[in-house]
Amino acid sequence: MNNFFKKRKIKRSIIYKQEYENPLFPKKPAVEKIMKYRQIFYSLAVLIILSGIYFVFYSNYFRINLIKVSGMKNFTQEEVTNFVEEGLLQSRLIIFKQFNYFLLSSSQLSNFLSEKIQTRIALDRLEIKKQYPDSLEVVIKEKEPNTVWQTASEYYYLDQKGIVVSKSNENDYNKDYPLILDQNNLLVSIKEQIVDENIISSVHSLKDKLKAINIEVDHFITPEVACPETAITENLNVNENKNNNTNASTNINKAVNESENDNINTNSEECSLKELLKASSELSVQTKDGYKIIFDVKEDLQSQINKLTTVLETKLKGKLQSIKYIDLRFEDKIYYQ
């Protein structure tokens, strides 16, 4: 019985598995396997990246195919579209073109279009809107003209600020707009401010005020301006008198010149007639009755109209046929001839 409970000795045999190798196909070390898998992974990653780059930047899916244009009055849809397509071919990041949605620079294309369009008409606003994934909207707002400017035999439209909006001609310009005749025959260009906005507002105001007292305006006239001798002398000696500031005159009448000398600085190497014209406050009205009225637009226009009404009803009543001009620029006096 005791022998029954005795621990039995169990013989354990350890079996060793024999590993065999094929001499023709020796096993590669684990490190080599890992390197192989990495090469495959990197190759796939590069392929995926290159495919993505091609899809994003070169496929037709993101290529600008639809161009919408709104707001143009002086250009056709086709003309603006051609400008846009030309702009899309401009270089972007050296090696790319701009016809791709992601590569398109709205500011660069906007500048390109503005330069093209404003050879013919000045713009108030130009906006480029990208619409995912392949569309482009061009929103344009032209400057609104309200005045006609004549210099020599050329006609231009001006906006409320005195900026040249576009070119016209003698037969086609809007006759409802007031006409300003430049006696200096200065050359102008699109987008350039040729007169101060105060002149433009005064032109429209005077047209209405004169109509109210039964005076029909034929056109307005700018004063003749010239570089004064003091400025010319200074320019010849500019190296010796760099700190010597000489005030220039812009009006024909000596008394008006004296009152405006302090407003114009001619301490520059080149006298600008355009700047002198913009600084001038003189504005003449050529009436349809043949006589001219000279105003100072920096003074109260209604007061000058009141003086005009008084002199027409008293001293000049029935004498307008022989009158050449009426000068209202002086506060207490009226000159006429």
LUMMI-892423 format. One record per residue (C-alpha): residue number from 1; residue in one letter; x, y, z. Coordinates in nm, 2 decimals, always signed. Example, Ala and Ser with C-alpha at 12.3 -4.5 7.8 and 13.67 -1.06 7.14 Angstrom:
{num = 1, residu = A, x = +1.23, y = -0.45, z = +0.78}
{num = 2, residu = S, x = +1.37, y = -0.11, z = +0.71}
END
This chain:
{num = 1, residu = M, x = +0.00, y = +0.00, z = +0.00}
{num = 2, residu = N, x = +0.27, y = +0.23, z = +0.09}
{num = 3, residu = N, x = +0.43, y = +0.16, z = -0.24}
{num = 4, residu = F, x = +0.12, y = +0.28, z = -0.41}
{num = 5, residu = F, x = +0.15, y = +0.63, z = -0.27}
{num = 6, residu = K, x = +0.51, y = +0.67, z = -0.35}
{num = 7, residu = K, x = +0.59, y = +0.92, z = -0.61}
{num = 8, residu = R, x = +0.65, y = +0.78, z = -0.93}
{num = 9, residu = K, x = +0.94, y = +0.89, z = -1.13}
{num = 10, residu = I, x = +0.82, y = +1.00, z = -1.47}
{num = 11, residu = K, x = +1.07, y = +0.99, z = -1.73}
{num = 12, residu = R, x = +1.06, y = +1.30, z = -1.95}
{num = 13, residu = S, x = +1.22, y = +1.29, z = -2.28}
{num = 14, residu = I, x = +1.32, y = +1.61, z = -2.45}
{num = 15, residu = I, x = +1.28, y = +1.60, z = -2.82}
{num = 16, residu = Y, x = +1.49, y = +1.85, z = -3.02}
{num = 17, residu = K, x = +1.35, y = +1.95, z = -3.35}
{num = 18, residu = Q, x = +1.60, y = +1.93, z = -3.63}
{num = 19, residu = E, x = +1.61, y = +2.23, z = -3.86}
{num = 20, residu = Y, x = +1.71, y = +2.18, z = -4.21}
{num = 21, residu = E, x = +1.83, y = +2.44, z = -4.46}
{num = 22, residu = N, x = +1.83, y = +2.43, z = -4.84}
{num = 23, residu = P, x = +2.17, y = +2.51, z = -4.96}
{num = 24, residu = L, x = +2.02, y = +2.64, z = -5.28}
{num = 25, residu = F, x = +1.79, y = +2.89, z = -5.10}
{num = 26, residu = P, x = +1.96, y = +3.00, z = -4.78}
{num = 27, residu = K, x = +1.75, y = +3.19, z = -4.53}
{num = 28, residu = K, x = +1.80, y = +3.57, z = -4.52}
{num = 29, residu = P, x = +1.87, y = +3.74, z = -4.19}
{num = 30, residu = A, x = +1.57, y = +3.93, z = -4.03}
{num = 31, residu = V, x = +1.74, y = +4.26, z = -4.09}
{num = 32, residu = E, x = +1.75, y = +4.22, z = -4.46}
{num = 33, residu = K, x = +1.37, y = +4.14, z = -4.46}
{num = 34, residu = I, x = +1.30, y = +4.46, z = -4.27}
{num = 35, residu = M, x = +1.50, y = +4.66, z = -4.52}
{num = 36, residu = K, x = +1.32, y = +4.50, z = -4.81}
{num = 37, residu = Y, x = +0.98, y = +4.58, z = -4.66}
{num = 38, residu = R, x = +1.09, y = +4.94, z = -4.60}
{num = 39, residu = Q, x = +1.20, y = +4.98, z = -4.96}
{num = 40, residu = I, x = +0.87, y = +4.86, z = -5.07}
{num = 41, residu = F, x = +0.69, y = +5.09, z = -4.83}
{num = 42, residu = Y, x = +0.89, y = +5.40, z = -4.93}
{num = 43, residu = S, x = +0.84, y = +5.32, z = -5.30}
{num = 44, residu = L, x = +0.47, y = +5.30, z = -5.25}
{num = 45, residu = A, x = +0.47, y = +5.62, z = -5.05}
{num = 46, residu = V, x = +0.67, y = +5.81, z = -5.32}
{num = 47, residu = L, x = +0.43, y = +5.67, z = -5.59}
{num = 48, residu = I, x = +0.13, y = +5.78, z = -5.39}
{num = 49, residu = I, x = +0.28, y = +6.13, z = -5.33}
{num = 50, residu = L, x = +0.37, y = +6.17, z = -5.70}
{num = 51, residu = S, x = +0.03, y = +6.06, z = -5.80}
{num = 52, residu = G, x = -0.13, y = +6.30, z = -5.56}
{num = 53, residu = I, x = +0.09, y = +6.59, z = -5.69}
{num = 54, residu = Y, x = +0.00, y = +6.51, z = -6.05}
{num = 55, residu = F, x = -0.37, y = +6.48, z = -5.96}
{num = 56, residu = V, x = -0.38, y = +6.81, z = -5.77}
{num = 57, residu = F, x = -0.16, y = +7.02, z = -5.99}
{num = 58, residu = Y, x = -0.18, y = +6.87, z = -6.34}
{num = 59, residu = S, x = -0.51, y = +6.69, z = -6.38}
{num = 60, residu = N, x = -0.80, y = +6.86, z = -6.55}
{num = 61, residu = Y, x = -1.01, y = +6.83, z = -6.23}
{num = 62, residu = F, x = -0.86, y = +7.14, z = -6.07}
{num = 63, residu = R, x = -0.78, y = +7.32, z = -6.40}
{num = 64, residu = I, x = -0.98, y = +7.65, z = -6.43}
{num = 65, residu = N, x = -1.23, y = +7.58, z = -6.70}
{num = 66, residu = L, x = -1.52, y = +7.82, z = -6.63}
{num = 67, residu = I, x = -1.47, y = +8.20, z = -6.61}
{num = 68, residu = K, x = -1.76, y = +8.43, z = -6.51}
{num = 69, residu = V, x = -1.73, y = +8.80, z = -6.56}
{num = 70, residu = S, x = -1.97, y = +9.06, z = -6.43}
{num = 71, residu = G, x = -1.99, y = +9.44, z = -6.41}
{num = 72, residu = M, x = -1.82, y = +9.54, z = -6.74}
{num = 73, residu = K, x = -1.97, y = +9.81, z = -6.96}
{num = 74, residu = N, x = -1.69, y = +9.90, z = -7.19}
{num = 75, residu = F, x = -1.55, y = +9.55, z = -7.26}
{num = 76, residu = T, x = -1.72, y = +9.24, z = -7.39}
{num = 77, residu = Q, x = -1.73, y = +8.91, z = -7.20}
{num = 78, residu = E, x = -1.50, y = +8.76, z = -7.46}
{num = 79, residu = E, x = -1.24, y = +9.04, z = -7.43}
{num = 80, residu = V, x = -1.22, y = +9.00, z = -7.05}
{num = 81, residu = T, x = -1.21, y = +8.62, z = -7.07}
{num = 82, residu = N, x = -0.92, y = +8.64, z = -7.31}
{num = 83, residu = F, x = -0.74, y = +8.87, z = -7.06}
{num = 84, residu = V, x = -0.80, y = +8.62, z = -6.79}
{num = 85, residu = E, x = -0.67, y = +8.33, z = -6.99}
{num = 86, residu = E, x = -0.36, y = +8.52, z = -7.07}
{num = 87, residu = G, x = -0.31, y = +8.60, z = -6.70}
{num = 88, residu = L, x = -0.36, y = +8.23, z = -6.61}
{num = 89, residu = L, x = -0.05, y = +8.15, z = -6.83}
{num = 90, residu = Q, x = +0.17, y = +8.38, z = -6.62}
{num = 91, residu = S, x = +0.43, y = +8.20, z = -6.42}
{num = 92, residu = R, x = +0.36, y = +8.10, z = -6.06}
{num = 93, residu = L, x = +0.64, y = +7.97, z = -5.83}
{num = 94, residu = I, x = +0.87, y = +7.97, z = -6.13}
{num = 95, residu = I, x = +0.78, y = +7.63, z = -6.27}
{num = 96, residu = F, x = +0.40, y = +7.64, z = -6.25}
{num = 97, residu = K, x = +0.13, y = +7.82, z = -6.44}
{num = 98, residu = Q, x = -0.17, y = +7.98, z = -6.28}
{num = 99, residu = F, x = -0.45, y = +7.78, z = -6.45}
{num = 100, residu = N, x = -0.46, y = +7.55, z = -6.15}
{num = 101, residu = Y, x = -0.71, y = +7.62, z = -5.87}
{num = 102, residu = F, x = -0.45, y = +7.58, z = -5.59}
{num = 103, residu = L, x = -0.17, y = +7.76, z = -5.77}
{num = 104, residu = L, x = -0.38, y = +8.06, z = -5.88}
{num = 105, residu = S, x = -0.28, y = +8.39, z = -5.71}
{num = 106, residu = S, x = -0.59, y = +8.61, z = -5.70}
{num = 107, residu = S, x = -0.38, y = +8.92, z = -5.63}
{num = 108, residu = Q, x = -0.14, y = +8.85, z = -5.91}
{num = 109, residu = L, x = -0.42, y = +8.79, z = -6.16}
{num = 110, residu = S, x = -0.60, y = +9.10, z = -6.04}
{num = 111, residu = N, x = -0.30, y = +9.32, z = -6.10}
{num = 112, residu = F, x = -0.25, y = +9.17, z = -6.44}
{num = 113, residu = L, x = -0.62, y = +9.23, z = -6.54}
{num = 114, residu = S, x = -0.62, y = +9.59, z = -6.40}
{num = 115, residu = E, x = -0.32, y = +9.68, z = -6.61}
{num = 116, residu = K, x = -0.48, y = +9.54, z = -6.92}
{num = 117, residu = I, x = -0.83, y = +9.69, z = -6.86}
{num = 118, residu = Q, x = -0.72, y = +10.03, z = -6.74}
{num = 119, residu = T, x = -0.55, y = +10.11, z = -7.07}
{num = 120, residu = R, x = -0.90, y = +10.20, z = -7.18}
{num = 121, residu = I, x = -1.11, y = +10.27, z = -6.87}
{num = 122, residu = A, x = -1.03, y = +10.34, z = -6.50}
{num = 123, residu = L, x = -1.16, y = +10.09, z = -6.25}
{num = 124, residu = D, x = -1.31, y = +10.15, z = -5.91}
{num = 125, residu = R, x = -1.28, y = +9.79, z = -5.80}
{num = 126, residu = L, x = -1.17, y = +9.45, z = -5.94}
{num = 127, residu = E, x = -1.22, y = +9.13, z = -5.74}
{num = 128, residu = I, x = -1.11, y = +8.77, z = -5.82}
{num = 129, residu = K, x = -1.32, y = +8.50, z = -5.66}
{num = 130, residu = K, x = -1.21, y = +8.13, z = -5.69}
{num = 131, residu = Q, x = -1.49, y = +7.88, z = -5.68}
{num = 132, residu = Y, x = -1.39, y = +7.52, z = -5.60}
{num = 133, residu = P, x = -1.28, y = +7.32, z = -5.79}
{num = 134, residu = D, x = -1.24, y = +7.47, z = -6.14}
{num = 135, residu = S, x = -1.43, y = +7.80, z = -6.16}
{num = 136, residu = L, x = -1.33, y = +8.17, z = -6.15}
{num = 137, residu = E, x = -1.55, y = +8.48, z = -6.10}
{num = 138, residu = V, x = -1.42, y = +8.82, z = -6.20}
{num = 139, residu = V, x = -1.62, y = +9.11, z = -6.05}
{num = 140, residu = I, x = -1.55, y = +9.45, z = -6.20}
{num = 141, residu = K, x = -1.67, y = +9.80, z = -6.11}
{num = 142, residu = E, x = -1.58, y = +10.08, z = -6.34}
{num = 143, residu = K, x = -1.55, y = +10.44, z = -6.23}
{num = 144, residu = E, x = -1.86, y = +10.64, z = -6.30}
{num = 145, residu = P, x = -1.80, y = +10.94, z = -6.52}
{num = 146, residu = N, x = -2.00, y = +11.26, z = -6.48}
{num = 147, residu = T, x = -1.80, y = +11.53, z = -6.66}
{num = 148, residu = V, x = -1.64, y = +11.57, z = -7.00}
{num = 149, residu = W, x = -1.28, y = +11.71, z = -7.03}
{num = 150, residu = Q, x = -1.16, y = +11.86, z = -7.36}
{num = 151, residu = T, x = -0.79, y = +11.92, z = -7.41}
{num = 152, residu = A, x = -0.68, y = +12.02, z = -7.76}
{num = 153, residu = S, x = -0.91, y = +11.81, z = -7.99}
{num = 154, residu = E, x = -0.93, y = +11.51, z = -7.75}
{num = 155, residu = Y, x = -1.22, y = +11.43, z = -7.52}
{num = 156, residu = Y, x = -1.22, y = +11.24, z = -7.19}
{num = 157, residu = Y, x = -1.46, y = +11.14, z = -6.92}
{num = 158, residu = L, x = -1.38, y = +11.24, z = -6.56}
{num = 159, residu = D, x = -1.53, y = +11.10, z = -6.24}
{num = 160, residu = Q, x = -1.63, y = +11.29, z = -5.93}
{num = 161, residu = K, x = -1.27, y = +11.31, z = -5.81}
{num = 162, residu = G, x = -1.14, y = +11.45, z = -6.13}
{num = 163, residu = I, x = -0.98, y = +11.12, z = -6.24}
{num = 164, residu = V, x = -0.97, y = +11.04, z = -6.61}
{num = 165, residu = V, x = -1.20, y = +10.75, z = -6.66}
{num = 166, residu = S, x = -1.19, y = +10.68, z = -7.03}
{num = 167, residu = K, x = -1.15, y = +10.85, z = -7.37}
{num = 168, residu = S, x = -1.43, y = +10.97, z = -7.59}
{num = 169, residu = N, x = -1.46, y = +11.19, z = -7.90}
{num = 170, residu = E, x = -1.63, y = +11.50, z = -8.01}
{num = 171, residu = N, x = -1.93, y = +11.32, z = -8.17}
{num = 172, residu = D, x = -1.99, y = +11.05, z = -7.91}
{num = 173, residu = Y, x = -1.95, y = +11.21, z = -7.57}
{num = 174, residu = N, x = -2.25, y = +11.25, z = -7.34}
{num = 175, residu = K, x = -2.39, y = +11.59, z = -7.40}
{num = 176, residu = D, x = -2.58, y = +11.58, z = -7.07}
{num = 177, residu = Y, x = -2.25, y = +11.60, z = -6.88}
{num = 178, residu = P, x = -2.09, y = +11.94, z = -6.83}
{num = 179, residu = L, x = -1.79, y = +12.01, z = -7.05}
{num = 180, residu = I, x = -1.47, y = +12.16, z = -6.92}
{num = 181, residu = L, x = -1.23, y = +12.31, z = -7.18}
{num = 182, residu = D, x = -0.86, y = +12.30, z = -7.08}
{num = 183, residu = Q, x = -0.69, y = +12.61, z = -7.23}
{num = 184, residu = N, x = -0.35, y = +12.46, z = -7.15}
{num = 185, residu = N, x = -0.40, y = +12.16, z = -7.38}
{num = 186, residu = L, x = -0.23, y = +11.93, z = -7.13}
{num = 187, residu = L, x = -0.18, y = +11.57, z = -7.22}
{num = 188, residu = V, x = -0.37, y = +11.33, z = -6.99}
{num = 189, residu = S, x = -0.38, y = +10.95, z = -6.94}
{num = 190, residu = I, x = -0.63, y = +10.70, z = -6.80}
{num = 191, residu = K, x = -0.64, y = +10.68, z = -6.41}
{num = 192, residu = E, x = -0.47, y = +11.03, z = -6.38}
{num = 193, residu = Q, x = -0.63, y = +11.30, z = -6.16}
{num = 194, residu = I, x = -0.62, y = +11.61, z = -6.38}
{num = 195, residu = V, x = -0.82, y = +11.85, z = -6.16}
{num = 196, residu = D, x = -0.91, y = +11.87, z = -5.79}
{num = 197, residu = E, x = -1.25, y = +11.72, z = -5.69}
{num = 198, residu = N, x = -1.36, y = +12.06, z = -5.57}
{num = 199, residu = I, x = -1.35, y = +12.18, z = -5.93}
{num = 200, residu = I, x = -1.58, y = +11.89, z = -6.04}
{num = 201, residu = S, x = -1.83, y = +11.95, z = -5.76}
{num = 202, residu = S, x = -1.83, y = +12.32, z = -5.83}
{num = 203, residu = V, x = -1.89, y = +12.26, z = -6.20}
{num = 204, residu = H, x = -2.21, y = +12.06, z = -6.13}
{num = 205, residu = S, x = -2.32, y = +12.30, z = -5.86}
{num = 206, residu = L, x = -2.27, y = +12.61, z = -6.08}
{num = 207, residu = K, x = -2.46, y = +12.44, z = -6.37}
{num = 208, residu = D, x = -2.76, y = +12.40, z = -6.14}
{num = 209, residu = K, x = -2.74, y = +12.74, z = -5.98}
{num = 210, residu = L, x = -2.70, y = +12.93, z = -6.31}
{num = 211, residu = K, x = -2.99, y = +12.73, z = -6.46}
{num = 212, residu = A, x = -3.21, y = +12.85, z = -6.16}
{num = 213, residu = I, x = -3.15, y = +13.21, z = -6.26}
{num = 214, residu = N, x = -3.21, y = +13.14, z = -6.64}
{num = 215, residu = I, x = -2.85, y = +13.14, z = -6.75}
{num = 216, residu = E, x = -2.76, y = +12.85, z = -6.98}
{num = 217, residu = V, x = -2.41, y = +12.71, z = -6.96}
{num = 218, residu = D, x = -2.23, y = +12.62, z = -7.28}
{num = 219, residu = H, x = -1.91, y = +12.50, z = -7.12}
{num = 220, residu = F, x = -1.66, y = +12.56, z = -6.84}
{num = 221, residu = I, x = -1.31, y = +12.69, z = -6.89}
{num = 222, residu = T, x = -0.99, y = +12.63, z = -6.69}
{num = 223, residu = P, x = -0.74, y = +12.91, z = -6.64}
{num = 224, residu = E, x = -0.42, y = +12.93, z = -6.83}
{num = 225, residu = V, x = -0.13, y = +12.84, z = -6.61}
{num = 226, residu = A, x = +0.25, y = +12.89, z = -6.65}
{num = 227, residu = C, x = +0.56, y = +12.83, z = -6.45}
{num = 228, residu = P, x = +0.64, y = +13.17, z = -6.30}
{num = 229, residu = E, x = +0.98, y = +13.33, z = -6.36}
{num = 230, residu = T, x = +1.07, y = +13.30, z = -5.99}
{num = 231, residu = A, x = +1.04, y = +12.92, z = -6.02}
{num = 232, residu = I, x = +1.25, y = +12.91, z = -6.34}
{num = 233, residu = T, x = +1.52, y = +13.13, z = -6.19}
{num = 234, residu = E, x = +1.53, y = +12.90, z = -5.88}
{num = 235, residu = N, x = +1.56, y = +12.59, z = -6.10}
{num = 236, residu = L, x = +1.87, y = +12.73, z = -6.27}
{num = 237, residu = N, x = +2.03, y = +12.79, z = -5.93}
{num = 238, residu = V, x = +1.89, y = +12.49, z = -5.75}
{num = 239, residu = N, x = +2.23, y = +12.38, z = -5.62}
{num = 240, residu = E, x = +2.30, y = +12.72, z = -5.46}
{num = 241, residu = N, x = +1.95, y = +12.78, z = -5.32}
{num = 242, residu = K, x = +1.83, y = +12.44, z = -5.20}
{num = 243, residu = N, x = +1.65, y = +12.59, z = -4.90}
{num = 244, residu = N, x = +1.49, y = +12.88, z = -5.09}
{num = 245, residu = N, x = +1.11, y = +12.82, z = -5.13}
{num = 246, residu = T, x = +0.94, y = +13.03, z = -5.39}
{num = 247, residu = N, x = +0.56, y = +13.05, z = -5.41}
{num = 248, residu = A, x = +0.41, y = +13.02, z = -5.76}
{num = 249, residu = S, x = +0.10, y = +13.17, z = -5.90}
{num = 250, residu = T, x = -0.18, y = +12.99, z = -6.09}
{num = 251, residu = N, x = -0.42, y = +13.27, z = -6.19}
{num = 252, residu = I, x = -0.41, y = +13.53, z = -6.47}
{num = 253, residu = N, x = -0.52, y = +13.82, z = -6.26}
{num = 254, residu = K, x = -0.24, y = +13.96, z = -6.04}
{num = 255, residu = A, x = -0.47, y = +14.03, z = -5.74}
{num = 256, residu = V, x = -0.59, y = +13.66, z = -5.74}
{num = 257, residu = N, x = -0.23, y = +13.55, z = -5.78}
{num = 258, residu = E, x = -0.12, y = +13.73, z = -5.47}
{num = 259, residu = S, x = -0.40, y = +13.56, z = -5.27}
{num = 260, residu = E, x = -0.29, y = +13.21, z = -5.39}
{num = 261, residu = N, x = +0.09, y = +13.23, z = -5.38}
{num = 262, residu = D, x = +0.11, y = +13.08, z = -5.04}
{num = 263, residu = N, x = -0.07, y = +12.76, z = -5.15}
{num = 264, residu = I, x = +0.18, y = +12.66, z = -5.42}
{num = 265, residu = N, x = +0.54, y = +12.56, z = -5.36}
{num = 266, residu = T, x = +0.77, y = +12.57, z = -5.66}
{num = 267, residu = N, x = +1.09, y = +12.45, z = -5.48}
{num = 268, residu = S, x = +1.12, y = +12.16, z = -5.73}
{num = 269, residu = E, x = +1.35, y = +12.10, z = -6.02}
{num = 270, residu = E, x = +1.06, y = +12.08, z = -6.26}
{num = 271, residu = C, x = +0.75, y = +12.30, z = -6.26}
{num = 272, residu = S, x = +0.44, y = +12.09, z = -6.31}
{num = 273, residu = L, x = +0.16, y = +12.26, z = -6.50}
{num = 274, residu = K, x = -0.08, y = +11.99, z = -6.39}
{num = 275, residu = E, x = -0.01, y = +12.06, z = -6.03}
{num = 276, residu = L, x = -0.05, y = +12.43, z = -6.09}
{num = 277, residu = L, x = -0.39, y = +12.36, z = -6.26}
{num = 278, residu = K, x = -0.51, y = +12.14, z = -5.97}
{num = 279, residu = A, x = -0.41, y = +12.41, z = -5.72}
{num = 280, residu = S, x = -0.60, y = +12.68, z = -5.91}
{num = 281, residu = S, x = -0.93, y = +12.81, z = -5.77}
{num = 282, residu = E, x = -1.04, y = +12.99, z = -6.09}
{num = 283, residu = L, x = -1.32, y = +12.86, z = -6.30}
{num = 284, residu = S, x = -1.49, y = +13.03, z = -6.59}
{num = 285, residu = V, x = -1.83, y = +12.97, z = -6.74}
{num = 286, residu = Q, x = -1.90, y = +13.03, z = -7.10}
{num = 287, residu = T, x = -2.27, y = +13.11, z = -7.14}
{num = 288, residu = K, x = -2.48, y = +13.04, z = -7.45}
{num = 289, residu = D, x = -2.55, y = +13.41, z = -7.46}
{num = 290, residu = G, x = -2.18, y = +13.47, z = -7.55}
{num = 291, residu = Y, x = -2.04, y = +13.63, z = -7.23}
{num = 292, residu = K, x = -1.81, y = +13.46, z = -6.97}
{num = 293, residu = I, x = -1.85, y = +13.45, z = -6.59}
{num = 294, residu = I, x = -1.54, y = +13.40, z = -6.37}
{num = 295, residu = F, x = -1.58, y = +13.23, z = -6.03}
{num = 296, residu = D, x = -1.35, y = +13.15, z = -5.74}
{num = 297, residu = V, x = -1.44, y = +12.80, z = -5.64}
{num = 298, residu = K, x = -1.27, y = +12.83, z = -5.30}
{num = 299, residu = E, x = -1.51, y = +13.10, z = -5.20}
{num = 300, residu = D, x = -1.89, y = +13.06, z = -5.14}
{num = 301, residu = L, x = -2.05, y = +13.00, z = -5.47}
{num = 302, residu = Q, x = -2.40, y = +13.11, z = -5.36}
{num = 303, residu = S, x = -2.26, y = +13.45, z = -5.26}
{num = 304, residu = Q, x = -2.11, y = +13.50, z = -5.60}
{num = 305, residu = I, x = -2.43, y = +13.39, z = -5.77}
{num = 306, residu = N, x = -2.62, y = +13.65, z = -5.56}
{num = 307, residu = K, x = -2.37, y = +13.92, z = -5.67}
{num = 308, residu = L, x = -2.42, y = +13.81, z = -6.03}
{num = 309, residu = T, x = -2.80, y = +13.83, z = -6.00}
{num = 310, residu = T, x = -2.77, y = +14.18, z = -5.85}
{num = 311, residu = V, x = -2.55, y = +14.32, z = -6.12}
{num = 312, residu = L, x = -2.75, y = +14.16, z = -6.40}
{num = 313, residu = E, x = -3.07, y = +14.32, z = -6.27}
{num = 314, residu = T, x = -2.91, y = +14.66, z = -6.22}
{num = 315, residu = K, x = -2.60, y = +14.78, z = -6.40}
{num = 316, residu = L, x = -2.60, y = +14.52, z = -6.68}
{num = 317, residu = K, x = -2.97, y = +14.50, z = -6.74}
{num = 318, residu = G, x = -3.03, y = +14.51, z = -7.12}
{num = 319, residu = K, x = -2.65, y = +14.53, z = -7.19}
{num = 320, residu = L, x = -2.55, y = +14.17, z = -7.20}
{num = 321, residu = Q, x = -2.51, y = +14.18, z = -7.58}
{num = 322, residu = S, x = -2.20, y = +14.39, z = -7.54}
{num = 323, residu = I, x = -2.05, y = +14.22, z = -7.23}
{num = 324, residu = K, x = -1.74, y = +14.00, z = -7.27}
{num = 325, residu = Y, x = -1.70, y = +13.88, z = -6.92}
{num = 326, residu = I, x = -1.81, y = +13.93, z = -6.55}
{num = 327, residu = D, x = -1.55, y = +13.86, z = -6.29}
{num = 328, residu = L, x = -1.69, y = +13.77, z = -5.94}
{num = 329, residu = R, x = -1.37, y = +13.66, z = -5.77}
{num = 330, residu = F, x = -1.34, y = +13.96, z = -5.55}
{num = 331, residu = E, x = -1.54, y = +13.99, z = -5.24}
{num = 332, residu = D, x = -1.65, y = +14.35, z = -5.25}
{num = 333, residu = K, x = -1.62, y = +14.43, z = -5.62}
{num = 334, residu = I, x = -1.75, y = +14.30, z = -5.96}
{num = 335, residu = Y, x = -1.54, y = +14.36, z = -6.27}
{num = 336, residu = Y, x = -1.70, y = +14.34, z = -6.62}
{num = 337, residu = Q, x = -1.61, y = +14.45, z = -6.97}
END
